[in-house]
Amino acid sequence: MRKRVNKRYADQDFINAAVRTDPAAFLHHSQLTLEPDKPFRKNWHIDAVLYALEQVRLGHRTASDACLVRNNQNSKSRLS
């Protein structure tokens, strides 16, 4: 006998799994949660940051190699 599944909960389980495992889905869901009136506009820079983060996660790069961490000694604005 086949178990009956509530589609609404099944869809929410799918969304929850995607948000936990896919950084792009996490960003999309976060933006929709924080600013529901504004559409999510994915662009090349989001893909570039996600790619760099994935390279760090896999151990192919360090965060500083991926330009995710910057040394702010020479920046114009500083918090003092």
SVG drawing of the C-alpha trace seen along z (x, -y; Angstrom):
<svg xmlns="http://www.w3.org/2000/svg" viewBox="-3 -57 51 59">
<polyline fill="none" stroke="black" stroke-width="0.4" points="0.0,0.0 1.3,-3.4 1.7,-6.0 -0.2,-9.2 2.0,-12.3 0.7,-15.8 2.0,-17.7 2.4,-20.9 4.7,-19.3 6.6,-17.4 7.3,-20.6 8.5,-22.3 10.8,-19.3 12.2,-19.7 12.8,-23.4 14.4,-22.9 16.7,-20.2 17.7,-22.5 18.4,-25.4 20.6,-23.2 22.6,-21.8 22.7,-24.4 24.2,-27.8 22.4,-29.4 19.0,-28.1 20.0,-29.4 20.7,-32.9 17.5,-32.9 15.4,-31.8 17.1,-34.2 16.4,-37.1 12.8,-36.2 12.5,-35.9 14.2,-39.2 12.7,-41.2 9.6,-39.4 8.5,-42.4 11.7,-42.5 12.4,-39.9 15.6,-37.9 17.9,-39.0 20.7,-36.4 23.6,-37.8 27.2,-36.8 28.7,-38.1 26.6,-35.8 27.8,-32.9 31.4,-34.0 31.2,-34.3 29.4,-30.9 32.1,-29.3 34.9,-30.8 33.3,-29.5 32.9,-26.1 36.6,-26.1 37.5,-27.0 35.1,-24.3 36.7,-21.6 40.2,-22.7 41.4,-23.9 41.9,-27.4 42.2,-29.3 39.8,-32.1 42.5,-34.7 43.4,-33.1 39.7,-33.4 39.7,-37.1 37.1,-36.5 39.3,-37.9 41.0,-41.2 43.7,-42.9 42.2,-46.3 45.5,-48.0 45.4,-50.1 41.7,-50.8 40.4,-54.3 37.7,-53.9 38.5,-52.3 36.5,-51.7 38.3,-53.1"/>
</svg>
